[in-house]
Amino acid sequence: MKDKFAELEEPKKRTLPAALVVLALMGGFTIHHLSNTKPIQLSGVIRAAADQRRVSVRLDNGLVVTANASKGVPLSNGEHVLVIEKTSLFAAPVYQITGKGSLAEP
């Protein structure tokens, strides 16, 4: 006797590849979304500026980071600076000093 629902069911040969394609698309979208995050603007105070290229900065949230400084911007200890944080999916965050001042100043 023939099963009357056999024609209505999706064959297993097509179900597994379709599920894998859907999973791959979702994974690709997630990786793309996480890798294209916008930089976060922070402010902090310079702790040590012995080298004008790599500067130790204490951010307003208490985190101490090493930031890259732009050329031509003279920096000294105790100065308030603006910092951007660039995050990446497979690497540690990178901090870049963009200028002097703080977020609270107009």
C-alpha positions in Angstrom: 0.0 0.0 0.0 1.3 3.4 -1.0 1.8 6.1 1.7 -0.5 9.0 0.8 1.8 11.5 2.6 5.0 10.4 0.8 4.5 12.9 -2.0 3.9 15.8 0.4 7.1 15.3 2.5 10.3 17.0 1.5 13.0 14.4 0.5 15.8 14.2 3.0 18.3 14.6 0.1 17.2 18.2 -0.4 16.6 19.1 3.3 20.2 18.8 4.6 21.8 21.0 1.8 19.1 23.6 2.2 19.6 23.7 5.9 23.4 24.1 5.4 22.9 26.9 2.9 20.6 28.8 5.3 23.1 28.3 8.2 26.0 29.5 6.0 24.0 32.6 5.0 23.1 33.4 8.6 26.8 32.9 9.6 28.0 35.1 6.8 25.6 37.9 7.7 26.6 37.8 11.4 30.3 38.0 10.6 29.8 40.8 8.1 27.7 42.7 10.7 30.2 42.3 13.5 33.2 43.3 11.3 31.6 46.5 10.2 31.0 48.1 13.6 31.4 51.9 13.9 34.3 53.3 16.0 33.4 54.5 19.5 34.6 57.9 20.6 36.0 58.1 24.1 37.9 60.6 26.2 40.7 60.2 28.6 43.8 61.6 30.3 47.4 60.9 29.1 49.4 59.0 31.7 52.7 58.6 29.9 53.8 60.3 26.7 57.5 59.5 26.5 57.1 58.3 22.9 55.0 60.6 20.7 53.7 57.7 18.7 52.5 55.3 21.5 50.8 56.9 24.5 49.4 55.4 27.6 45.9 56.8 28.3 43.5 56.4 31.2 40.0 56.5 29.7 37.0 58.0 31.5 35.7 54.5 32.3 38.9 53.7 34.2 40.5 51.5 31.5 44.2 52.1 30.8 45.1 51.6 27.1 48.0 52.2 24.8 46.9 54.5 22.0 48.5 55.6 18.7 49.0 59.3 18.4 48.8 61.3 15.1 51.9 63.0 13.8 52.2 66.7 14.6 50.1 66.6 17.8 52.4 67.4 20.7 51.2 65.5 23.8 52.2 65.7 27.5 51.3 64.0 30.7 47.9 65.0 32.2 46.4 66.4 29.0 42.8 65.5 28.2 42.5 63.8 24.8 39.8 62.4 22.5 40.3 58.7 21.6 38.5 56.4 19.1 38.2 52.7 19.7 38.1 50.5 16.6 37.0 47.0 17.3 37.5 44.0 15.0 36.1 40.6 14.9 39.3 38.6 15.2 41.7 41.2 16.8 42.0 43.2 20.0 40.6 46.8 19.9 42.8 49.5 18.5 42.9 53.0 20.1 43.8 56.2 18.2 44.2 59.7 19.6 42.2 62.1 17.4 42.8 65.3 19.2 43.0 67.2 22.5 39.9 67.9 24.7 37.2 65.9 26.2 33.7 64.8 25.3 32.1 67.1 27.9 33.6 70.3 26.3 31.5 71.9 23.5 
